[in-house]
Amino acid sequence: MSTEQPVRGSGRGRSGMFRTKSVEQSIQDTEEPEHALRKDLSALDLTVFGVGVVIGTGIFVLTGKVAKENAGPSVALAFVVAGVACGLAALCYAEFASTVPVAGSAYTFSYASLGELPAWIIGWDLVLELALGCAVVAVGWSGYIQSLMDNAGWHLPTALSGVHEGSFGFDILAALLVLALTGILVAGMKLSSRVTAVVVGVKVTVVLIVIVVGAFFISGANYEPFVPPSKTTEGGSGLTAPLIQVMFGFTPSNFGVMGIFAAAAVVFFAFIGFDIVATAAEETRNPQRDLPRGILGSLAICTVLYVVVSIVVTGMQKYDTLSTKAPLADAFKAVGHPFWAGLISFGAAVGLTSVCMILLLGQSRVFFAMSRDGLLPRFFSTVHPRYGTPYRSTILLGVVVAVVAGFTSIDVLAELVNIGTLFAFVVVALGVIILRRTRPDLPRAFRTPFVPVVPVLSILGSLWLMLNLPAETWLRFAVWMVLGVVVYFIYGRRKSRVSDAERVQRPTV
């Protein structure tokens, strides 16, 4: 009979696909020397990461687009509604991240509460979403840089400028950005946090300049009416229609009170990213204290900035004349100040750099956690002996994302990022409820208030926003999830360390 000590975590009598990994074992795994990440981050670092990934093209583009098409000046209220929805999810993330301070975010939380198969599914989902999100952001960054180069009289060859209508090429700038950021991430979290702090400082300064300077050009007449009269929209048809329309025949409307909620479903995606703070839990010096501060603090800062910027831009220019491509920059052009417009474009380009880096950070940590658990090859869970980073998974994913960014059109898979994030929100909120019941004894440095009310509201809010996504997005998401389940049964289920523990625990006959 084997004398090998089993790994704790088969979880409350569960077995097979729904075996759980105990919180204690998850934390114990972080202490294995060759699989232990270096703890370099503070609450300020985490807050900077959160602000760095959330404030991207959303604040520079989405405000004007949604004001013109969905809500008018009341887009400010839409940002408040979306911020509240994200806040509910953030409260759930804060409890889990402080209770289970382990790399992997929603994947690790799911393993402790829902079981191995749900954890695999959410991990599989997160790696895809963060990879695609990073690729799309890199392509957007390349577009800004190419525009600045064109203004200076420098032009890239068509074959190296990316995928455009009527032409096919490789986006060399997007690929080089991803590879450069991959190198920075391999070199250590402290270096990554310093680079991010500089970039975020530039970006937030530009946003504050927009607010302060733009305030001098506000006209009260542009706020009338603050909530424009409601207009029924035709919506899409077939697979391009929102799922709620396909299922229930619900006809969406813009403007009016319902327009505010329709706008909230759109601007919600400007907040995506605050949850990535949780993926750095294992690299935080005092996770029980600093993770809730980083998650909630970054979300609060971004919500305030979004609301104020939307008030300024709709006050500078009438909502129905706003540009949908570069509303902030064009609003300054409309009032005769092209210099500020150029500064905004520069801030947008700089801002996308930090978004790309933190998306890369998040996906590499989820991949690392899954490989440490044996659900992916353990080869990728070894950390660098000098830098203390998961360099193998970071390099692999960085190269893959660089190739995807080089050959991907910016609008091809963007909505998949949205549905994946909302799916993670649902899983984390559900996990909070389950873990409160199954492990009431766990020490919790931060407790989500009013459980189960807050998690249930978070689940309902996320599901509502998911229903507003096109049916074809749901179809693509389902295909990726089915592929993930197949990979789990072929590899992950047999190689899982928790599965190994179960086999050791079985008595020999």
Secondary structure by P-SEA (a helix, b strand, c coil): ccccccccccccccccccbbbcaaaaaaaaaccccbbbbcccaaaaaaaaaaaacccccccaaaaaaacccccaaaaaaaaaaaaaaaaaaaaaaaaaacccccaaaaaaaacccaaaaaaaaaaaaaaaaaaaaaaaaaaaaaaaaaaaaaccccccccccccccbbbbaaaaaaaaaaaaaaaaacaaaaaaaaaaaaaaaaaaaaaaaaaaaaaccccccccccccbbbbbcccccccccccccccbbbbcccaaaaaaaaaaccccccccccccccccccccccccaaaaaaaaaaaaaaaaaaaaaaaaaaccccccccccaaaaaaaaaccaaaaaaaaaaaaaaaaaaaaaaaaaaaaaaaaaaaaccccccccccccccccaaaaaaaaaaaaaaaaacccccccaaaaaaaaaaaaaaaaaaaaaaaaacccccccccccaaaaaaaaaaaaaaaaaaaccaaaaaaaaaaaaaaaaaaaaccccccaaaaaaaaacccc
